[in-house]
């Protein structure tokens, strides 16, 4: 799997969320990850489909937004999952 991201957004993401996008790539190695369409409320209509993945990297659950561009996965943002998102991750059928 090949990854890409906007360098300026990666810097902003690191400043805001303290999560490097290079680290966020690792969620795709988690066999128990959850991937769902991004249905964020209040967003304008987009010209590309976005996805959300909840996955574990080391001892941290990350919330990562991405889109597919051809053969590449373009990371948009990454942050530590909030309490509800962590609960969703740990109570999913894949974690049983």
N, CA, C and O atoms as a printed pandas DataFrame, in Angstrom:
     atom_number atom_name residue_name chain_id  residue_number  x_coord  y_coord  z_coord
0              1         N          UNK        A               1    0.847   -1.171    0.000
1              2        CA          UNK        A               1    0.000    0.000    0.000
2              3         C          UNK        A               1    0.897    1.240    0.000
3              4         O          UNK        A               1    1.819    1.356    0.807
4              5         N          UNK        A               2    0.609    2.159   -0.918
5              6        CA          UNK        A               2    1.366    3.403   -1.000
6              7         C          UNK        A               2    0.561    4.531   -0.380
7              8         O          UNK        A               2   -0.654    4.612   -0.554
8              9         N          UNK        A               3    1.257    5.407    0.352
9             10        CA          UNK        A               3    0.613    6.524    1.028
10            11         C          UNK        A               3    1.151    7.839    0.502
11            12         O          UNK        A               3    2.287    7.926    0.036
12            13         N          UNK        A               4    0.309    8.861    0.587
13            14        CA          UNK        A               4    0.714   10.217    0.251
14            15         C          UNK        A               4   -0.078   11.178    1.125
15            16         O          UNK        A               4   -1.102   10.812    1.702
16            17         N          UNK        A               5    0.411   12.417    1.217
17            18        CA          UNK        A               5   -0.296   13.467    1.941
18            19         C          UNK        A               5    0.282   14.806    1.528
19            20         O          UNK        A               5    1.364   14.886    0.946
20            21         N          UNK        A               6   -0.450   15.837    1.836
21            22        CA          UNK        A               6    0.000   17.202    1.596
22            23         C          UNK        A               6    0.974   17.573    2.711
23            24         O          UNK        A               6    0.602   17.518    3.883
24            25         N          UNK        A               7    2.211   17.950    2.380
25            26        CA          UNK        A               7    3.206   18.258    3.410
26            27         C          UNK        A               7    2.775   19.376    4.365
27            28         O          UNK        A               7    3.040   19.296    5.564
28            29         N          UNK        A               8    2.122   20.405    3.852
29            30        CA          UNK        A               8    1.669   21.503    4.715
30            31         C          UNK        A               8    0.602   21.016    5.692
31            32         O          UNK        A               8    0.620   21.378    6.868
32            33         N          UNK        A               9   -0.330   20.194    5.201
33            34        CA          UNK        A               9   -1.364   19.648    6.090
34            35         C          UNK        A               9   -0.758   18.689    7.110
35            36         O          UNK        A               9   -1.232   18.601    8.243
36            37         N          UNK        A              10    0.275   17.982    6.713
37            38        CA          UNK        A              10    0.936   17.064    7.649
38            39         C          UNK        A              10    1.555   17.847    8.810
39            40         O          UNK        A              10    1.461   17.429    9.964
40            41         N          UNK        A              11    2.181   18.973    8.504
41            42        CA          UNK        A              11    2.765   19.812    9.558
42            43         C          UNK        A              11    1.677   20.369   10.466
43            44         O          UNK        A              11    1.817   20.371   11.689
44            45         N          UNK        A              12    0.599   20.839    9.862
45            46        CA          UNK        A              12   -0.511   21.384   10.651
46            47         C          UNK        A              12   -1.136   20.300   11.523
47            48         O          UNK        A              12   -1.493   20.557   12.672
48            49         N          UNK        A              13   -1.269   19.097   10.986
49            50        CA          UNK        A              13   -1.832   17.982   11.746
50            51         C          UNK        A              13   -0.943   17.640   12.941
51            52         O          UNK        A              13   -1.437   17.389   14.040
52            53         N          UNK        A              14    0.350   17.633   12.720
53            54        CA          UNK        A              14    1.296   17.339   13.797
54            55         C          UNK        A              14    1.216   18.395   14.899
55            56         O          UNK        A              14    1.218   18.066   16.085
56            57         N          UNK        A              15    1.146   19.657   14.499
57            58        CA          UNK        A              15    1.022   20.739   15.486
58            59         C          UNK        A              15   -0.274   20.615   16.286
59            60         O          UNK        A              15   -0.271   20.718   17.513
60            61         N          UNK        A              16   -1.372   20.395   15.582
61            62        CA          UNK        A              16   -2.692   20.382   16.228
62            63         C          UNK        A              16   -2.948   19.106   17.027
63            64         O          UNK        A              16   -3.438   19.173   18.154
64            65         N          UNK        A              17   -2.623   17.945   16.458
65            66        CA          UNK        A              17   -3.010   16.665   17.058
66            67         C          UNK        A              17   -1.847   15.860   17.626
67            68         O          UNK        A              17   -2.064   14.852   18.298
68            69         N          UNK        A              18   -0.616   16.293   17.364
69            70        CA          UNK        A              18    0.577   15.596   17.870
70            71         C          UNK        A              18    0.699   14.179   17.325
71            72         O          UNK        A              18    1.250   13.295   17.981
72            73         N          UNK        A              19    0.176   13.971   16.109
73            74        CA          UNK        A              19    0.256   12.656   15.464
74            75         C          UNK        A              19    0.866   12.837   14.080
75            76         O          UNK        A              19    0.255   13.470   13.218
76            77         N          UNK        A              20    2.061   12.292   13.852
77            78        CA          UNK        A              20    2.646   12.377   12.509
78            79         C          UNK        A              20    1.904   11.456   11.540
79            80         O          UNK        A              20    1.521   10.342   11.898
80            81         N          UNK        A              21    1.707   11.929   10.319
81            82        CA          UNK        A              21    0.985   11.109    9.344
82            83         C          UNK        A              21    1.741    9.834    9.003
83            84         O          UNK        A              21    1.127    8.834    8.631
84            85         N          UNK        A              22    3.049    9.853    9.122
85            86        CA          UNK        A              22    3.815    8.621    8.906
86            87         C          UNK        A              22    3.400    7.558    9.927
87            88         O          UNK        A              22    3.279    6.383    9.580
88            89         N          UNK        A              23    3.184    7.955   11.165
89            90        CA          UNK        A              23    2.695    7.030   12.190
90            91         C          UNK        A              23    1.287    6.543   11.858
91            92         O          UNK        A              23    0.958    5.378   12.081
92            93         N          UNK        A              24    0.454    7.447   11.320
93            94        CA          UNK        A              24   -0.928    7.090   10.986
94            95         C          UNK        A              24   -1.002    5.984    9.938
95            96         O          UNK        A              24   -1.979    5.236    9.904
96            97         N          UNK        A              25   -0.003    5.868    9.095
97            98        CA          UNK        A              25    0.022    4.790    8.093
98            99         C          UNK        A              25   -0.062    3.418    8.747
99           100         O          UNK        A              25   -0.581    2.471    8.157
100          101         N          UNK        A              26    0.449    3.317    9.962
101          102        CA          UNK        A              26    0.505    2.029   10.660
102          103         C          UNK        A              26   -0.870    1.476   11.028
103          104         O          UNK        A              26   -0.983    0.278   11.288
104          105         N          UNK        A              27   -1.921    2.303   11.059
105          106        CA          UNK        A              27   -3.249    1.764   11.394
106          107         C          UNK        A              27   -3.687    0.708   10.384
107          108         O          UNK        A              27   -4.478   -0.179   10.705
108          109         N          UNK        A              28   -3.174    0.808    9.173
109          110        CA          UNK        A              28   -3.561   -0.146    8.134
110          111         C          UNK        A              28   -2.922   -1.524    8.348
111          112         O          UNK        A              28   -3.284   -2.483    7.667
112          113         N          UNK        A              29   -1.988   -1.627    9.276
113          114        CA          UNK        A              29   -1.404   -2.921    9.642
114          115         C          UNK        A              29   -2.189   -3.616   10.744
115          116         O          UNK        A              29   -1.911   -4.772   11.065
116          117         N          UNK        A              30   -3.161   -2.931   11.324
117          118        CA          UNK        A              30   -3.979   -3.487   12.405
118          119         C          UNK        A              30   -5.095   -4.338   11.794
119          120         O          UNK        A              30   -6.003   -3.806   11.156
120          121         N          UNK        A              31   -5.027   -5.644   11.989
121          122        CA          UNK        A              31   -6.050   -6.536   11.439
122          123         C          UNK        A              31   -7.429   -6.280   12.037
123          124         O          UNK        A              31   -8.436   -6.659   11.439
124          125         N          UNK        A              32   -7.492   -5.647   13.198
125          126        CA          UNK        A              32   -8.767   -5.355   13.848
126          127         C          UNK        A              32   -9.286   -3.954   13.570
127          128         O          UNK        A              32  -10.235   -3.508   14.215
128          129         N          UNK        A              33   -8.678   -3.255   12.622
129          130        CA          UNK        A              33   -9.107   -1.879   12.342
130          131         C          UNK        A              33  -10.547   -1.840   11.834
131          132         O          UNK        A              33  -11.058   -2.802   11.262
132          133         N          UNK        A              34  -11.177   -0.694   12.066
133          134        CA          UNK        A              34  -12.534   -0.452   11.571
134          135         C          UNK        A              34  -12.465    0.629   10.507
135          136         O          UNK        A              34  -11.882    1.689   10.735
136          137         N          UNK        A              35  -13.053    0.372    9.354
137          138        CA          UNK        A              35  -13.069    1.359    8.278
138          139         C          UNK        A              35  -14.515    1.637    7.897
139          140         O          UNK        A              35  -15.295    0.722    7.631
140          141         N          UNK        A              36  -14.855    2.932    7.877
141          142        CA          UNK        A              36  -16.219    3.364    7.583
142          143         C          UNK        A              36  -16.188    4.576    6.663
143          144         O          UNK        A              36  -15.223    5.340    6.678
144          145         N          UNK        A              37  -17.237    4.761    5.861
145          146        CA          UNK        A              37  -17.310    5.998    5.069
146          147         C          UNK        A              37  -17.368    7.198    6.016
147          148         O          UNK        A              37  -18.004    7.129    7.068
148          149         N          UNK        A              38  -16.713    8.283    5.651
149          150        CA          UNK        A              38  -16.735    9.506    6.451
150          151         C          UNK        A              38  -18.046   10.234    6.173
151          152         O          UNK        A              38  -18.263   10.750    5.077
152          153         N          UNK        A              39  -18.896   10.269    7.158
153          154        CA          UNK        A              39  -20.187   10.945    7.024
154          155         C          UNK        A              39  -20.253   12.135    7.973
155          156         O          UNK        A              39  -21.274   12.370    8.620
156          157         N          UNK        A              40  -19.159   12.878    8.050
157          158        CA          UNK        A              40  -19.083   14.051    8.924
158          159         C          UNK        A              40  -20.234   14.992    8.626
159          160         O          UNK        A              40  -20.517   15.301    7.469
160          161         N          UNK        A              41  -20.889   15.442    9.676
161          162        CA          UNK        A              41  -22.004   16.374    9.481
162          163         C          UNK        A              41  -21.463   17.764    9.193
163          164         O          UNK        A              41  -20.391   18.145    9.664
164          165         N          UNK        A              42  -22.222   18.505    8.414
165          166        CA          UNK        A              42  -21.854   19.880    8.123
166          167         C          UNK        A              42  -20.851   20.040    7.001
167          168         O          UNK        A              42  -20.530   21.170    6.632
168          169         N          UNK        A              43  -20.345   18.954    6.445
169          170        CA          UNK        A              43  -19.382   19.069    5.350
170          171         C          UNK        A              43  -20.108   19.316    4.031
171          172         O          UNK        A              43  -21.166   18.742    3.771
172          173         N          UNK        A              44  -19.531   20.164    3.219
173          174        CA          UNK        A              44  -20.079   20.388    1.889
174          175         C          UNK        A              44  -19.862   19.134    1.049
175          176         O          UNK        A              44  -19.050   18.272    1.388
176          177         N          UNK        A              45  -20.588   19.051   -0.027
177          178        CA          UNK        A              45  -20.449   17.884   -0.902
178          179         C          UNK        A              45  -19.030   17.840   -1.454
179          180         O          UNK        A              45  -18.496   18.853   -1.904
180          181         N          UNK        A              46  -18.438   16.677   -1.414
181          182        CA          UNK        A              46  -17.054   16.514   -1.871
182          183         C          UNK        A              46  -17.029   15.832   -3.235
183          184         O          UNK        A              46  -17.972   15.144   -3.625
184          185         N          UNK        A              47  -15.933   16.041   -3.941
185          186        CA          UNK        A              47  -15.782   15.388   -5.234
186          187         C          UNK        A              47  -15.089   14.037   -5.107
187          188         O          UNK        A              47  -14.877   13.351   -6.107
188          189         N          UNK        A              48  -14.733   13.650   -3.879
189          190        CA          UNK        A              48  -14.127   12.339   -3.667
190          191         C          UNK        A              48  -14.679   11.743   -2.371
191          192         O          UNK        A              48  -15.045   12.467   -1.445
192          193         N          UNK        A              49  -14.729   10.435   -2.325
193          194        CA          UNK        A              49  -15.226    9.742   -1.142
194          195         C          UNK        A              49  -14.124    9.665   -0.093
195          196         O          UNK        A              49  -12.994    9.273   -0.384
196          197         N          UNK        A              50  -14.474   10.046    1.129
197          198        CA          UNK        A              50  -13.522    9.962    2.238
198          199         C          UNK        A              50  -13.904    8.818    3.161
199          200         O          UNK        A              50  -15.072    8.446    3.278
200          201         N          UNK        A              51  -12.893    8.276    3.807
201          202        CA          UNK        A              51  -13.063    7.160    4.730
202          203         C          UNK        A              51  -12.437    7.495    6.074
203          204         O          UNK        A              51  -11.522    8.312    6.168
204          205         N          UNK        A              52  -12.943    6.854    7.096
205          206        CA          UNK        A              52  -12.391    6.960    8.444
206          207         C          UNK        A              52  -11.922    5.574    8.841
207          208         O          UNK        A              52  -12.608    4.585    8.584
208          209         N          UNK        A              53  -10.766    5.497    9.460
209          210        CA          UNK        A              53  -10.287    4.225    9.988
210          211         C          UNK        A              53   -9.899    4.433   11.448
211          212         O          UNK        A              53   -9.200    5.384   11.797
212          213         N          UNK        A              54  -10.369    3.522   12.287
213          214        CA          UNK        A              54   -9.952    3.449   13.683
214          215         C          UNK        A              54   -9.031    2.256   13.786
215          216         O          UNK        A              54   -9.409    1.136   13.440
216          217         N          UNK        A              55   -7.822    2.492   14.260
217          218        CA          UNK        A              55   -6.872    1.389   14.358
218          219         C          UNK        A              55   -5.846    1.632   15.438
219          220         O          UNK        A              55   -5.629    2.760   15.879
220          221         N          UNK        A              56   -5.225    0.556   15.851
221          222        CA          UNK        A              56   -4.245    0.612   16.934
222          223         C          UNK        A              56   -2.829    0.681   16.374
223          224         O          UNK        A              56   -2.449   -0.076   15.481
224          225         N          UNK        A              57   -2.069    1.609   16.928
225          226        CA          UNK        A              57   -0.645    1.740   16.643
226          227         C          UNK        A              57    0.033    1.740   18.001
227          228         O          UNK        A              57   -0.154    2.648   18.812
228          229         N          UNK        A              58    0.826    0.700   18.229
229          230        CA          UNK        A              58    1.414    0.477   19.548
230          231         C          UNK        A              58    0.271    0.397   20.560
231          232         O          UNK        A              58   -0.580   -0.483   20.434
232          233         N          UNK        A              59    0.222    1.267   21.543
233          234        CA          UNK        A              59   -0.850    1.207   22.547
234          235         C          UNK        A              59   -1.882    2.320   22.373
235          236         O          UNK        A              59   -2.656    2.597   23.289
236          237         N          UNK        A              60   -1.895    2.953   21.213
237          238        CA          UNK        A              60   -2.771    4.093   20.963
238          239         C          UNK        A              60   -3.768    3.757   19.855
239          240         O          UNK        A              60   -3.412    3.160   18.839
240          241         N          UNK        A              61   -5.029    4.154   20.073
241          242        CA          UNK        A              61   -6.047    4.025   19.026
242          243         C          UNK        A              61   -6.088    5.357   18.290
243          244         O          UNK        A              61   -6.263    6.411   18.901
244          245         N          UNK        A              62   -5.923    5.297   16.967
245          246        CA          UNK        A              62   -5.947    6.498   16.141
246          247         C          UNK        A              62   -7.211    6.565   15.301
247          248         O          UNK        A              62   -7.779    5.543   14.914
248          249         N          UNK        A              63   -7.635    7.784   15.030
249          250        CA          UNK        A              63   -8.751    8.103   14.145
250          251         C          UNK        A              63   -8.123    8.775   12.931
251          252         O          UNK        A              63   -7.579    9.873   13.047
252          253         N          UNK        A              64   -8.190    8.139   11.782
253          254        CA          UNK        A              64   -7.514    8.622   10.576
254          255         C          UNK        A              64   -8.537    8.815    9.463
255          256         O          UNK        A              64   -9.368    7.941    9.219
256          257         N          UNK        A              65   -8.477    9.951    8.794
257          258        CA          UNK        A              65   -9.334   10.231    7.638
258          259         C          UNK        A              65   -8.464   10.119    6.392
259          260         O          UNK        A              65   -7.349   10.640    6.345
260          261         N          UNK        A              66   -8.995    9.428    5.385
261          262        CA          UNK        A              66   -8.220    9.238    4.152
262          263         C          UNK        A              66   -9.148    9.127    2.961
263          264         O          UNK        A              66  -10.362    8.984    3.105
264          265         N          UNK        A              67   -8.556    9.195    1.785
265          266        CA          UNK        A              67   -9.268    8.973    0.540
266          267         C          UNK        A              67   -8.376    8.131   -0.363
267          268         O          UNK        A              67   -7.163    8.063   -0.162
268          269         N          UNK        A              68   -8.967    7.506   -1.335
269          270        CA          UNK        A              68   -8.201    6.703   -2.293
270          271         C          UNK        A              68   -8.033    7.510   -3.569
271          272         O          UNK        A              68   -8.992    8.055   -4.116
272          273         N          UNK        A              69   -6.799    7.571   -4.024
273          274        CA          UNK        A              69   -6.482    8.257   -5.279
274          275         C          UNK        A              69   -5.694    7.289   -6.137
275          276         O          UNK        A              69   -4.480    7.141   -5.994
276          277         N          UNK        A              70   -6.406    6.644   -7.021
277          278        CA          UNK        A              70   -5.773    5.615   -7.836
278          279         C          UNK        A              70   -5.300    4.487   -6.945
279          280         O          UNK        A              70   -6.080    3.922   -6.179
280          281         N          UNK        A              71   -4.029    4.162   -7.043
281          282        CA          UNK        A              71   -3.445    3.085   -6.248
282          283         C          UNK        A              71   -2.926    3.571   -4.894
283          284         O          UNK        A              71   -2.418    2.774   -4.106
284          285         N          UNK        A              72   -3.048    4.858   -4.623
285          286        CA          UNK        A              72   -2.492    5.431   -3.397
286          287         C          UNK        A              72   -3.572    5.770   -2.384
287          288         O          UNK        A              72   -4.710    6.085   -2.731
288          289         N          UNK        A              73   -3.180    5.693   -1.132
289          290        CA          UNK        A              73   -4.035    6.103   -0.032
290          291         C          UNK        A              73   -3.544    7.471    0.410
291          292         O          UNK        A              73   -2.407    7.613    0.860
292          293         N          UNK        A              74   -4.401    8.481    0.283
293          294        CA          UNK        A              74   -4.026    9.849    0.653
294          295         C          UNK        A              74   -4.567   10.144    2.047
295          296         O          UNK        A              74   -5.778   10.200    2.260
296          297         N          UNK        A              75   -3.648   10.330    2.989
297          298        CA          UNK        A              75   -4.035   10.652    4.354
298          299         C          UNK        A              75   -4.389   12.127    4.442
299          300         O          UNK        A              75   -3.682   12.991    3.924
300          301         N          UNK        A              76   -5.500   12.389    5.113
301          302        CA          UNK        A              76   -5.997   13.760    5.244
302          303         C          UNK        A              76   -5.750   14.287    6.651
303          304         O          UNK        A              76   -5.301   15.420    6.818
304          305         N          UNK        A              77   -6.040   13.475    7.660
305          306        CA          UNK        A              77   -5.796   13.886    9.042
306          307         C          UNK        A              77   -5.694   12.653    9.924
307          308         O          UNK        A              77   -6.137   11.562    9.563
308          309         N          UNK        A              78   -5.094   12.860   11.095
309          310        CA          UNK        A              78   -4.956   11.778   12.064
310          311         C          UNK        A              78   -4.881   12.388   13.460
311          312         O          UNK        A              78   -4.243   13.416   13.683
312          313         N          UNK        A              79   -5.553   11.720   14.385
313          314        CA          UNK        A              79   -5.534   12.154   15.774
314          315         C          UNK        A              79   -5.773   10.953   16.668
315          316         O          UNK        A              79   -6.170    9.889   16.194
316          317         N          UNK        A              80   -5.534   11.120   17.958
317          318        CA          UNK        A              80   -5.877   10.063   18.896
318          319         C          UNK        A              80   -7.390    9.974   18.975
319          320         O          UNK        A              80   -8.081   10.993   18.991
320          321         N          UNK        A              81   -7.900    8.758   19.023
321          322        CA          UNK        A              81   -9.344    8.549   19.101
322          323         C          UNK        A              81   -9.870    9.063   20.433
323          324         O          UNK        A              81   -9.213    8.934   21.466
324          325         N          UNK        A              82  -11.068    9.649   20.395
325          326        CA          UNK        A              82  -11.685   10.092   21.647
326          327         C          UNK        A              82  -12.274    8.879   22.373
327          328         O          UNK        A              82  -12.226    7.760   21.862
328          329         N          UNK        A              83  -12.825    9.105   23.558
329          330        CA          UNK        A              83  -13.316    8.011   24.396
330          331         C          UNK        A              83  -14.382    7.155   23.686
331          332         O          UNK        A              83  -14.325    5.926   23.731
332          333         N          UNK        A              84  -15.347    7.810   23.035
333          334        CA          UNK        A              84  -16.398    7.059   22.338
334          335         C          UNK        A              84  -15.824    6.247   21.176
335          336         O          UNK        A              84  -16.237    5.110   20.947
336          337         N          UNK        A              85  -14.885    6.823   20.453
337          338        CA          UNK        A              85  -14.262    6.113   19.334
338          339         C          UNK        A              85  -13.445    4.928   19.834
339          340         O          UNK        A              85  -13.441    3.870   19.204
340          341         N          UNK        A              86  -12.758    5.094   20.953
341          342        CA          UNK        A              86  -12.024    3.973   21.538
342          343         C          UNK        A              86  -12.983    2.861   21.943
343          344         O          UNK        A              86  -12.707    1.685   21.709
344          345         N          UNK        A              87  -14.098    3.227   22.546
345          346        CA          UNK        A              87  -15.102    2.227   22.939
346          347         C          UNK        A              87  -15.616    1.474   21.710
347          348         O          UNK        A              87  -15.770    0.253   21.736
348          349         N          UNK        A              88  -15.877    2.222   20.638
349          350        CA          UNK        A              88  -16.329    1.591   19.392
350          351         C          UNK        A              88  -15.296    0.589   18.900
351          352         O          UNK        A              88  -15.640   -0.526   18.507
352          353         N          UNK        A              89  -14.030    0.990   18.923
353          354        CA          UNK        A              89  -12.961    0.102   18.471
354          355         C          UNK        A              89  -12.921   -1.171   19.323
355          356         O          UNK        A              89  -12.899   -2.277   18.784
356          357         N          UNK        A              90  -12.913   -1.017   20.642
357          358        CA          UNK        A              90  -12.743   -2.165   21.537
358          359         C          UNK        A              90  -13.966   -3.060   21.625
359          360         O          UNK        A              90  -13.846   -4.225   22.005
360          361         N          UNK        A              91  -15.146   -2.541   21.283
361          362        CA          UNK        A              91  -16.352   -3.371   21.379
362          363         C          UNK        A              91  -16.824   -3.910   20.025
363          364         O          UNK        A              91  -17.861   -4.566   19.941
364          365         N          UNK        A              92  -16.059   -3.629   18.972
365          366        CA          UNK        A              92  -16.447   -4.160   17.662
366          367         C          UNK        A              92  -16.255   -5.669   17.631
367          368         O          UNK        A              92  -15.480   -6.229   18.406
368          369         N          UNK        A              93  -16.962   -6.300   16.739
369          370        CA          UNK        A              93  -16.876   -7.751   16.595
370          371         C          UNK        A              93  -15.463   -8.217   16.225
371          372         O          UNK        A              93  -15.073   -9.340   16.547
372          373         N          UNK        A              94  -14.702   -7.357   15.552
373          374        CA          UNK        A              94  -13.364   -7.739   15.119
374          375         C          UNK        A              94  -12.391   -7.866   16.286
375          376         O          UNK        A              94  -11.362   -8.528   16.152
376          377         N          UNK        A              95  -12.696   -7.242   17.437
377          378        CA          UNK        A              95  -11.798   -7.276   18.584
378          379         C          UNK        A              95  -12.101   -8.466   19.508
379          380         O          UNK        A              95  -11.356   -8.713   20.456
380          381         N          UNK        A              96  -13.161   -9.187   19.246
381          382        CA          UNK        A              96  -13.575  -10.301   20.115
382          383         C          UNK        A              96  -12.618  -11.463   20.041
383          384         O          UNK        A              96  -12.823  -12.475   20.711
